Amino acid sequence: MGELNFTKPINAVPRDGYGSRGGTHKGVDYPASEGTPVQASESGLVLRTADNPKTSDRPRAYGNVIVIDHNPG
């Protein structure tokens, strides 16, 4: 099993950390303005990207999402 060495994907303070929301949050949320360069925090396979903006009909949407599988977990 390989060792993972995560770095920050952008120069920002996380808004919502891994394991928050009673341990159910499986990612880290960073606030950023449109056009902000973002890099993967560790190599892996991109599983999903989505533009999922909050609207009046969907106030709990995710925003922009990038899901990466950092093997081995």
C-alpha positions in Angstrom: 0.0 0.0 0.0 1.5 3.4 -1.0 1.7 6.4 1.2 -0.3 9.5 0.3 1.2 13.0 0.6 -1.6 15.6 0.2 -0.9 19.3 -0.5 -3.4 22.1 -0.5 -5.2 22.4 -3.9 -5.4 26.2 -3.6 -4.2 28.9 -1.2 -7.4 29.2 0.9 -8.7 28.1 4.3 -11.1 25.2 4.0 -14.7 26.1 4.5 -15.8 22.6 5.4 -13.4 19.8 6.4 -13.2 16.1 5.8 -15.4 14.2 8.3 -17.5 17.2 9.3 -21.3 17.0 9.5 -21.2 14.1 12.0 -18.5 12.3 10.1 -20.4 12.1 6.8 -18.6 14.7 4.7 -16.1 12.8 2.5 -14.3 15.8 1.1 -12.8 19.2 1.8 -14.6 22.3 0.6 -12.5 25.4 -0.4 -14.0 28.7 -1.3 -12.6 30.3 -4.5 -13.5 32.9 -7.1 -14.2 31.9 -10.7 -11.0 31.5 -12.5 -8.9 30.5 -9.5 -6.3 27.9 -10.5 -6.8 24.6 -8.6 -4.5 21.6 -8.6 -5.1 18.1 -7.4 -3.9 17.6 -3.8 -2.5 14.2 -4.7 -2.3 12.1 -7.9 -5.4 10.0 -8.6 -8.2 9.3 -11.0 -10.9 11.9 -11.6 -14.2 10.2 -11.0 -16.6 13.1 -11.4 -16.8 16.8 -12.2 -20.0 18.8 -11.9 -21.2 22.4 -12.0 -23.9 22.2 -9.3 -24.7 25.8 -8.4 -27.0 26.9 -5.5 -30.3 28.3 -6.7 -33.5 29.4 -5.1 -34.9 25.9 -6.0 -31.7 24.1 -4.7 -30.3 26.1 -1.7 -28.2 23.1 -0.6 -26.4 22.3 -3.8 -22.7 21.4 -3.8 -21.3 24.2 -6.1 -18.5 23.1 -8.4 -17.4 19.5 -7.6 -14.3 17.5 -8.5 -14.1 13.9 -7.1 -10.7 12.2 -7.3 -9.9 8.7 -6.2 -6.5 8.8 -4.5 -5.6 5.2 -4.6 -5.1 3.4 -2.1 -8.0 5.2 -0.5 
